[in-house]
Amino acid sequence: MTYYKSGSFNAICDVCGFKFKSNEIQKRWDGLMVCSKDFEHDHPQKYLRVHERSQGLPWSRPRPEDVFVVVCTAAGATAFADIATADCARADITFPSYNDLTSST
């Protein structure tokens, strides 16, 4: 490769390290000066741009608070401890009897 060519000079390929004339070397996408065997084009999808679309909801509102409904049953309205339901128990209600409520039949 050491010969005279008007307007050209000797250059080394940055990838393979062989000597070429400067007109046989070209700049690759990553800035390296390479020979024709080591030359590769930049990937075209590297320059794709995606148009962003709004991901937000058109409207929203907060979740409502939970509503608890207290149901007073006959057993919950009795005056017996561990059986009565809070806010339902009444001291004057003793029917059904304690034995009826605790028996498992």
N, CA and C atoms as a LAMMPS dump frame, in Angstrom:
ITEM: TIMESTEP
0
ITEM: NUMBER OF ATOMS
315
ITEM: BOX BOUNDS ff ff ff
-5.0000000000000000e+02 5.0000000000000000e+02
-5.0000000000000000e+02 5.0000000000000000e+02
-5.0000000000000000e+02 5.0000000000000000e+02
ITEM: ATOMS id mol type element x y z
1 1 1 N 0.803 -1.183 0
2 1 2 C 0 0 0
3 1 3 C 0.857 1.263 0
4 2 1 N 2.122 1.137 0.044
5 2 2 C 2.962 2.322 0.037
6 2 3 C 3.306 2.666 -1.401
7 3 1 N 2.502 3.522 -1.989
8 3 2 C 2.729 4.012 -3.341
9 3 3 C 2.214 5.446 -3.402
10 4 1 N 2.622 6.173 -4.415
11 4 2 C 2.234 7.562 -4.548
12 4 3 C 0.925 7.672 -5.319
13 5 1 N 0.018 8.464 -4.753
14 5 2 C -1.216 8.788 -5.449
15 5 3 C -1.463 10.264 -5.179
16 6 1 N -1.593 11.036 -6.198
17 6 2 C -1.724 12.48 -6.077
18 6 3 C -2.983 12.829 -5.28
19 7 1 N -2.851 13.684 -4.244
20 7 2 C -3.965 14.13 -3.419
21 7 3 C -4.384 13.137 -2.368
22 8 1 N -3.635 12.046 -2.175
23 8 2 C -4 11.035 -1.195
24 8 3 C -2.819 10.761 -0.285
25 9 1 N -3.085 10.213 0.843
26 9 2 C -2.031 9.878 1.798
27 9 3 C -2.35 8.543 2.441
28 10 1 N -1.377 7.968 3.151
29 10 2 C -1.578 6.698 3.828
30 10 3 C -2.373 6.922 5.124
31 11 1 N -3.297 6.002 5.406
32 11 2 C -4.104 6.085 6.624
33 11 3 C -4.314 4.675 7.162
34 12 1 N -4.534 4.589 8.466
35 12 2 C -4.729 3.306 9.137
36 12 3 C -6.216 3.187 9.517
37 13 1 N -6.793 2.026 9.232
38 13 2 C -8.182 1.752 9.617
39 13 3 C -8.241 1.607 11.138
40 14 1 N -9.196 2.286 11.783
41 14 2 C -9.321 2.252 13.242
42 14 3 C -9.814 0.905 13.765
43 15 1 N -10.393 0.058 12.922
44 15 2 C -10.919 -1.22 13.378
45 15 3 C -9.927 -2.347 13.126
46 16 1 N -9.528 -2.531 11.874
47 16 2 C -8.661 -3.672 11.553
48 16 3 C -7.168 -3.337 11.639
49 17 1 N -6.802 -2.078 11.562
50 17 2 C -5.405 -1.67 11.703
51 17 3 C -4.594 -1.764 10.43
52 18 1 N -5.2 -2.098 9.281
53 18 2 C -4.469 -2.17 8.009
54 18 3 C -4.314 -0.773 7.431
55 19 1 N -3.287 -0.639 6.589
56 19 2 C -2.992 0.639 5.953
57 19 3 C -3.725 0.727 4.618
58 20 1 N -4.345 1.887 4.388
59 20 2 C -5.071 2.158 3.15
60 20 3 C -4.73 3.567 2.698
61 21 1 N -5.106 3.907 1.49
62 21 2 C -5.011 5.274 1.02
63 21 3 C -6.185 6.05 1.595
64 22 1 N -6.025 7.341 1.798
65 22 2 C -7.042 8.152 2.48
66 22 3 C -8.366 8.183 1.725
67 23 1 N -8.341 8.018 0.406
68 23 2 C -9.607 8.018 -0.327
69 23 3 C -10.362 6.69 -0.176
70 24 1 N -9.762 5.654 0.417
71 24 2 C -10.41 4.373 0.671
72 24 3 C -10.973 4.293 2.102
73 25 1 N -10.701 5.291 2.888
74 25 2 C -11.15 5.338 4.277
75 25 3 C -12.354 6.283 4.364
76 26 1 N -13.353 5.892 5.164
77 26 2 C -14.51 6.765 5.357
78 26 3 C -14.909 6.772 6.839
79 27 1 N -15.594 7.824 7.201
80 27 2 C -15.984 7.993 8.599
81 27 3 C -17.272 7.214 8.87
82 28 1 N -17.221 6.366 9.91
83 28 2 C -18.366 5.553 10.293
84 28 3 C -19.255 6.331 11.267
85 29 1 N -20.454 5.851 11.555
86 29 2 C -21.427 6.542 12.394
87 29 3 C -20.92 6.839 13.795
88 30 1 N -19.991 6.043 14.32
89 30 2 C -19.48 6.266 15.668
90 30 3 C -18.217 7.118 15.702
91 31 1 N -17.851 7.678 14.546
92 31 2 C -16.72 8.593 14.477
93 31 3 C -15.397 7.94 14.112
94 32 1 N -15.352 6.628 13.936
95 32 2 C -14.113 5.942 13.569
96 32 3 C -13.877 6.05 12.069
97 33 1 N -12.623 6.159 11.678
98 33 2 C -12.238 6.17 10.268
99 33 3 C -11.898 4.733 9.899
100 34 1 N -12.697 4.138 8.986
101 34 2 C -12.591 2.712 8.704
102 34 3 C -12.513 2.444 7.208
103 35 1 N -12.05 1.224 6.872
104 35 2 C -12.004 0.786 5.48
105 35 3 C -13.398 0.319 5.045
106 36 1 N -13.552 -0.044 3.798
107 36 2 C -14.871 -0.414 3.272
108 36 3 C -15.391 -1.713 3.908
109 37 1 N -14.497 -2.646 4.32
110 37 2 C -14.938 -3.894 4.94
111 37 3 C -15.474 -3.676 6.357
112 38 1 N -14.959 -2.667 7.052
113 38 2 C -15.383 -2.399 8.426
114 38 3 C -16.461 -1.319 8.508
115 39 1 N -16.865 -0.789 7.374
116 39 2 C -17.866 0.274 7.374
117 39 3 C -19.262 -0.312 7.569
118 40 1 N -20.046 0.323 8.41
119 40 2 C -21.444 -0.054 8.598
120 40 3 C -22.246 1.22 8.833
121 41 1 N -23.469 1.189 8.336
122 41 2 C -24.338 2.348 8.497
123 41 3 C -24.965 2.341 9.885
124 42 1 N -25.323 3.515 10.335
125 42 2 C -26.023 3.643 11.608
126 42 3 C -27.409 3.036 11.472
127 43 1 N -27.925 2.452 12.549
128 43 2 C -29.24 1.818 12.487
129 43 3 C -30.309 2.892 12.313
130 44 1 N -31.173 2.748 11.301
131 44 2 C -32.148 3.808 11.023
132 44 3 C -33.193 4.005 12.125
133 45 1 N -33.488 2.981 12.912
134 45 2 C -34.499 3.138 13.956
135 45 3 C -33.974 3.901 15.167
136 46 1 N -32.68 4.18 15.162
137 46 2 C -32.101 4.971 16.234
138 46 3 C -32.659 6.393 16.21
139 47 1 N -33.085 6.831 15.049
140 47 2 C -33.544 8.206 14.895
141 47 3 C -35.062 8.327 14.823
142 48 1 N -35.784 7.249 15.076
143 48 2 C -37.241 7.326 15.11
144 48 3 C -37.681 8.118 16.331
145 49 1 N -38.649 8.95 16.148
146 49 2 C -39.205 9.704 17.258
147 49 3 C -40.685 9.38 17.35
148 50 1 N -41.122 9.07 18.539
149 50 2 C -42.51 8.714 18.772
150 50 3 C -43.227 9.948 19.289
151 51 1 N -44.4 10.212 18.726
152 51 2 C -45.201 11.327 19.19
153 51 3 C -45.913 10.904 20.469
154 52 1 N -45.668 11.638 21.529
155 52 2 C -46.29 11.29 22.796
156 52 3 C -47.741 11.727 22.791
157 53 1 N -48.58 10.846 23.278
158 53 2 C -49.987 11.159 23.421
159 53 3 C -50.301 11.307 24.905
160 54 1 N -51.297 12.052 25.192
161 54 2 C -51.688 12.263 26.578
162 54 3 C -52.153 10.941 27.187
163 55 1 N -51.599 10.595 28.323
164 55 2 C -51.964 9.356 28.992
165 55 3 C -52.982 9.592 30.102
166 56 1 N -53.322 10.862 30.353
167 56 2 C -54.205 11.182 31.46
168 56 3 C -55.662 10.861 31.171
169 57 1 N -56.415 10.761 32.233
170 57 2 C -57.846 10.526 32.121
171 57 3 C -58.545 11.843 31.81
172 58 1 N -59.656 11.8 31.08
173 58 2 C -60.353 13.053 30.787
174 58 3 C -60.959 13.684 32.044
175 59 1 N -61.37 12.878 33.003
176 59 2 C -61.857 13.385 34.282
177 59 3 C -61.742 12.279 35.315
178 60 1 N -61.708 12.654 36.569
179 60 2 C -61.649 11.672 37.647
180 60 3 C -62.224 12.308 38.908
181 61 1 N -62.534 11.479 39.861
182 61 2 C -63.001 11.964 41.154
183 61 3 C -62.52 10.991 42.213
184 62 1 N -62.415 11.453 43.456
185 62 2 C -61.897 10.568 44.502
186 62 3 C -62.888 9.459 44.837
187 63 1 N -62.341 8.388 45.353
188 63 2 C -63.181 7.264 45.76
189 63 3 C -64.007 7.68 46.969
190 64 1 N -65.292 7.403 46.972
191 64 2 C -66.121 7.815 48.116
192 64 3 C -65.749 7.023 49.366
193 65 1 N -66.045 7.634 50.484
194 65 2 C -65.783 6.971 51.759
195 65 3 C -66.684 5.742 51.887
196 66 1 N -66.193 4.73 52.577
197 66 2 C -66.988 3.527 52.806
198 66 3 C -68.146 3.839 53.757
199 67 1 N -69.28 3.308 53.445
200 67 2 C -70.468 3.504 54.276
201 67 3 C -70.783 2.168 54.936
202 68 1 N -70.779 2.172 56.247
203 68 2 C -71.075 0.954 57.001
204 68 3 C -72.515 1.025 57.513
205 69 1 N -73.265 0.012 57.224
206 69 2 C -74.653 -0.048 57.667
207 69 3 C -74.719 -1.046 58.812
208 70 1 N -75.19 -0.574 59.949
209 70 2 C -75.306 -1.435 61.12
210 70 3 C -76.676 -2.087 61.083
211 71 1 N -76.696 -3.391 61.129
212 71 2 C -77.944 -4.145 61.135
213 71 3 C -78.113 -4.734 62.526
214 72 1 N -79.159 -4.366 63.152
215 72 2 C -79.421 -4.885 64.494
216 72 3 C -80.273 -6.146 64.385
217 73 1 N -79.707 -7.248 64.776
218 73 2 C -80.437 -8.514 64.784
219 73 3 C -80.985 -8.764 66.183
220 74 1 N -81.766 -9.795 66.316
221 74 2 C -82.316 -10.13 67.633
222 74 3 C -81.208 -10.486 68.605
223 75 1 N -80.217 -11.219 68.14
224 75 2 C -79.108 -11.589 69.015
225 75 3 C -78.242 -10.383 69.335
226 76 1 N -78.072 -9.474 68.373
227 76 2 C -77.246 -8.297 68.607
228 76 3 C -77.886 -7.283 69.511
229 77 1 N -79.198 -7.297 69.649
230 77 2 C -79.905 -6.335 70.498
231 77 3 C -80.012 -6.795 71.944
232 78 1 N -79.58 -7.998 72.253
233 78 2 C -79.676 -8.499 73.64
234 78 3 C -78.647 -7.818 74.505
235 79 1 N -78.79 -8.004 75.802
236 79 2 C -77.896 -7.377 76.776
237 79 3 C -76.764 -8.31 77.195
238 80 1 N -76.543 -9.39 76.473
239 80 2 C -75.514 -10.364 76.862
240 80 3 C -74.147 -9.959 76.291
241 81 1 N -73.122 -10.031 77.137
242 81 2 C -71.77 -9.674 76.711
243 81 3 C -71.268 -10.664 75.656
244 82 1 N -70.446 -10.206 74.757
245 82 2 C -69.832 -10.979 73.666
246 82 3 C -70.844 -11.46 72.625
247 83 1 N -72.1 -11.136 72.786
248 83 2 C -73.102 -11.5 71.791
249 83 3 C -73.712 -10.237 71.197
250 84 1 N -73.911 -9.233 72.034
251 84 2 C -74.561 -7.994 71.609
252 84 3 C -73.681 -7.234 70.622
253 85 1 N -74.344 -6.455 69.754
254 85 2 C -73.663 -5.615 68.778
255 85 3 C -73.64 -4.192 69.303
256 86 1 N -72.512 -3.509 69.137
257 86 2 C -72.404 -2.137 69.601
258 86 3 C -73.454 -1.285 68.908
259 87 1 N -74.015 -0.335 69.643
260 87 2 C -75.069 0.576 69.187
261 87 3 C -76.398 -0.124 68.957
262 88 1 N -76.49 -1.411 69.212
263 88 2 C -77.761 -2.122 69.069
264 88 3 C -78.228 -2.694 70.406
265 89 1 N -77.304 -2.952 71.298
266 89 2 C -77.636 -3.631 72.557
267 89 3 C -78.501 -2.749 73.437
268 90 1 N -79.468 -3.386 74.05
269 90 2 C -80.349 -2.704 74.989
270 90 3 C -80.419 -3.543 76.251
271 91 1 N -80.372 -2.881 77.387
272 91 2 C -80.319 -3.59 78.662
273 91 3 C -81.626 -4.291 78.991
274 92 1 N -82.736 -3.848 78.447
275 92 2 C -84.019 -4.431 78.81
276 92 3 C -84.414 -5.622 77.95
277 93 1 N -83.599 -5.971 76.94
278 93 2 C -83.942 -7.097 76.067
279 93 3 C -83.147 -8.321 76.506
280 94 1 N -83.858 -9.352 76.941
281 94 2 C -83.209 -10.596 77.358
282 94 3 C -83.759 -11.789 76.598
283 95 1 N -84.5 -11.534 75.553
284 95 2 C -85.031 -12.623 74.729
285 95 3 C -84.338 -12.559 73.381
286 96 1 N -83.857 -13.581 72.801
287 96 2 C -83.821 -14.966 73.26
288 96 3 C -82.842 -15.131 74.41
289 97 1 N -82.955 -16.242 75.089
290 97 2 C -82.122 -16.461 76.273
291 97 3 C -80.684 -16.729 75.866
292 98 1 N -79.807 -16.586 76.822
293 98 2 C -78.379 -16.787 76.584
294 98 3 C -78.094 -18.2 76.084
295 99 1 N -78.763 -19.201 76.647
296 99 2 C -78.554 -20.588 76.249
297 99 3 C -78.982 -20.812 74.801
298 100 1 N -80.062 -20.16 74.379
299 100 2 C -80.524 -20.292 73.002
300 100 3 C -79.493 -19.713 72.01
301 101 1 N -78.853 -18.623 72.408
302 101 2 C -77.892 -17.957 71.525
303 101 3 C -76.564 -18.682 71.435
304 102 1 N -76.159 -19.353 72.49
305 102 2 C -74.847 -20.017 72.521
306 102 3 C -74.884 -21.485 72.161
307 103 1 N -76.035 -22.086 72.103
308 103 2 C -76.087 -23.508 71.769
309 103 3 C -75.86 -23.7 70.266
310 104 1 N -75.14 -24.713 69.928
311 104 2 C -74.857 -24.991 68.51
312 104 3 C -75.636 -26.233 68.094
313 105 1 N -76.817 -26.033 67.599
314 105 2 C -77.645 -27.158 67.186
315 105 3 C -77.823 -27.179 65.71
